[in-house]
Amino acid sequence: MNNVDLRLWLPQVCALAEKAGASILEIYRSHDYDTTRKTDGSPVTTADTAADAIIIAGLQALTPDIPVVTEETLAEIPFERRRDWRTYWLVDPLDGTREFLARTDEFSVNIGLVVDGKPVLGVVYGPCLDTLYFGGPLLGAWRQQGAHVTPIRARKTLLAPARVAMSRRHGKRADAFAEALPVPTETVHMGSALKTCLVASGEADYYPRFGPTSYWDTAAGHAVLRAAGGDIVDMHGQPLRYVQSEDLLNPFFIARGPVIPAEALAVAAQLAAQG
């Protein structure tokens, strides 16, 4: 795999995300879908499974030698089988199922490619917003809204007011992180991986996450954010890594544009230590 491969694959992965998004949107607008609960209590709908099937088939046709892990299929792939995978796709066919059910329109399709623990290509598509974020560290970072495509960059300098992206169910620790920043802040509400993309596009400075997430929630947006000059780091300031594990769970993290001020990062670490 080289940069030429990534450049060839990127538009095809974008098209695949849009195809899955169109399937989700059709079901969403019909109001006709079934919802079940997974073993961890999280919801899954017929829109999740329909998009999952589309993406898996598309990636297997595009890159038959690269394995695929999705939120819906992880249980079918034993750790022993994937423990030595160095290159693999990470997919969340419908990130923000709760947003889907609450009808906020703030859900996304996430497709990321990981090589040696780092995200190298990512596509995040918001079907209701008709907004596509895509790119990778060797590819650049881009946003497409309708037919209009523009390059995006994360903010480099922290200025007042700092804009902090959060979900509507973010909790008190995210507020405490925002309060620890050395400048006044304002909150930008958004759901799913679209929050990370707001950081990548410079519309937010930070997205703190003090709740459980999995690799497929972050890998695609992380690739775009890295390409835009930002990063996703743990509460000690180290970039997230996507090394095979039993559960593929992330630590708590902060998606950042500007470097996180030391005092705010120290507060974040203390908050994370509360469990």
Secondary structure, DSSP 8 states (H G I E B T S, - for coil): --HHHHHHHHHHHHHHHHHHHHHHHHHHHHT---EEE-TTS-EEEHHHHHHHHHHHHHHHHH-TTS-EEETTTGGGS-HHHHTT-SEEEEEEEEE-HHHHHHT-S--EEEEEEEETTEEEEEEEEETTTTEEEEEETTTEEEEEETTEEEE-----S--SSEEEEE-TT--HHHHHHHHHSSS-EEEEE--TTHHHHHHHTTS-SEEEE-S--BHHHHHHHHHHHHHTT-EEEETTS-B------SS-B--SEEEESS---HHHHHHHHHHHHT-
